[in-house]
Each structure stands twice: as C-alpha cells, then as structure tokens.
Amino acid sequence: SSITSQEMDVPLPTENGGYTHTNASRAKISAANKGKVPWNKGRARSPQERARIAAGVRAKNRQRFLETLQALGMTEDEYKDQKRAERRAKERERRARRTEKGGYRPTKETREKISQILKEKWSSGEMKKRTVDLAKVRRGFTHSEETRAKISASLKKKWAHDDEYRKTMMRKTNTSNSSEQVKKRISESLKKKWQDPEFRQEMLDKMEARRNAEDPHGQSHREKISAAMKAKWRDEEYRNKTIAAIQRKRAQTEALRPKQTKAPRARAAVASKPV
C-alpha cells in the first residue's frame, strides 16, 4: 500500500517548485503566529485593488470560456445563439405548464423525483401512514348549496379546459373500474348487503315500483334533462363539436355500408304487329 506524505512526515516537491509542509513545520508556524494580529485585519481594499481583482477574474473567466468554445468547436456567436434558443424553448415550455391560479404544473422529471424521494422516505420509516382521530371527524357534515355549486363549477371548468386533468381522471376511472380486485370487492359487498333482510326487501320494493310505474322518470326529470340539453346547445363550441362528431359518424357509417348495385331490368319483348 502507498504511504502518504503525512504518514512519512517528510516534505514532498510541489508542481510550482516548492515543498509541502510537514506536521512539525505546521505546528511551528501555528505557535509562532498565535496572538499576532493579521496585517490586513479591518483594512478595506482601495478602488484600484478592487478593479485589479475584477480584471483578473474577468480575464480568467474569459480564458475558460474560450477553452469551452474550442472544445465544442463553435464560435462565440453560434454559442450565444444556441443558448438564446434554449432559453426561449424553456420559457415556452414553462408558459405551457402555467395554471390558472399562477402556479406551474410539475414536469415528468419533477414528478419522478418527488415519487422517488417519497418512496425512499416511506421505506426508511421517515414517513408513516397518517392516523385519523375519530374524535375530530365531523359526522353528518354536509356542504351548503352555495359551496356545492362552487365546487361543481370549478370541476366543470377544469374538466372542460384542462386536457391533462381530463385524461388523468378518465384513465383513473377506467383503471379503477376495470380492476378485477375492485370488481371482486364490489361483488362481495353487494352479496353481503343482500343477506340483510331489510336491504333485500327495500331493493325488491324499489324494483317492483319501477316495474309498475307508468312513467318511471317523471315529468320533472324529463324537464331537467331537456333544460340541460338546451343550455348545452346554446353553447357554440359544444354545438359545433357535436355536429362535427355526428357528421364524422355518418361518414364512417356510409363508408362501411356495402354499396348495392341495381340489377338491370329485363326489357319486355315487343311483338311486331302484322301489317
């Protein structure tokens, strides 16, 4: 195994032509400087000194920049144009993720990072399942009509204008409904309920009432549906979208329908009259 200079405690040559300090020399320098006030303590640099330091830093940064350009094989103008285009693309992508309330939707990479961090915290025990204090649960609490109307309007607006939210909710709904485990859980729950005589009798009475009713939905129900559809058709965007969908469906149906060719009618033979 290699032995370091500290273990040998001998000076070694440096790149600039000097030698490294040993532990003994470091201790001597420390003991000699204890109690002494540094010569530059409380001394402010003059404008000339600051300008000289700034010029040196700028020159060093310029040298590093030119070395970077040489390594990339680009000119300074090409490098600036590339950085400007990258900033514009990043700003466009950032504006596209802006929400109505002024925030920003996280990117896919950000969501993956958050997911990985949360998984690590969960596996390490730093995060645990939150326990619900049943004493603080508001039983029988319902929202007011005004609050329900606000929530409904907000969700409808989000569903109509936020494509990502709509796709996410549709995917979650389809996934949850198509899961065999969910179907099995619903089936077991309903079977358990049907074993209750009161529940079974209540459901049978409801089915019998629906079967015997002349108008199962009622006039008020039909009027609500009619008013809702009229309100939708007054919306120009909804009307154009629905008409376009109907036209596409008709075109697809016509394309799939086999063309019927008419058979030529047989001409009746005309008997020549004797002269």
C-alpha positions, 0 to 999 in steps of 0.5 A: 500500500502507498504511504502518504506524505503525512504518514512519512512526515517528510516534505514532498516537491510541489508542481510550482517548485516548492515543498509541502509542509510537514506536521512539525513545520505546521505546528511551528508556524501555528505557535509562532503566529498565535496572538499576532494580529493579521496585517490586513485585519479591518483594512478595506481594499482601495478602488484600484485593488478592487478593479485589479481583482475584477480584471483578473477574474474577468480575464480568467473567466474569459480564458475558460470560456474560450477553452469551452468554445474550442472544445465544442468547436463553435464560435462565440456567436453560434454559442450565444445563439444556441443558448438564446434558443434554449432559453426561449424553448424553456420559457415556452415550455414553462408558459405551457405548464402555467395554471390558472391560479399562477402556479406551474404544473410539475414536469415528468422529471419533477414528478419522478423525483418527488415519487422517488424521494417519497418512496425512499422516505416511506421505506426508511420509516421517515414517513408513516401512514397518517392516523385519523382521530375519530374524535375530530371527524365531523359526522353528518357534515354536509356542504351548503348549496352555495359551496356545492355549486362552487365546487361543481363549477370549478370541476366543470371548468377544469374538466372542460379546459384542462386536457391533462386533468381530463385524461388523468381522471378518465384513465383513473376511472377506467383503471379503477373500474376495470380492476378485477380486485375492485370488481371482486370487492364490489361483488362481495359487498353487494352479496353481503348487503343482500343477506340483510333482510331489510336491504333485500326487501327495500331493493325488491320494493324499489324494483317492483315500483319501477316495474309498475310505474307508468312513467318511471322518470317523471315529468320533472326529470324529463324537464331537467334533462331537456333544460340541460340539453338546451343550455348545452346547445346554446353553447357554440363550441359544444354545438359545433363539436357535436355536429362535427362528431355526428357528421364524422359518424355518418361518414364512417357509417356510409363508408362501411355500408356495402354499396348495392348495385341495381340489377338491370331490368329485363326489357319486355319483348315487343311483338311486331304487329302484322301489317 
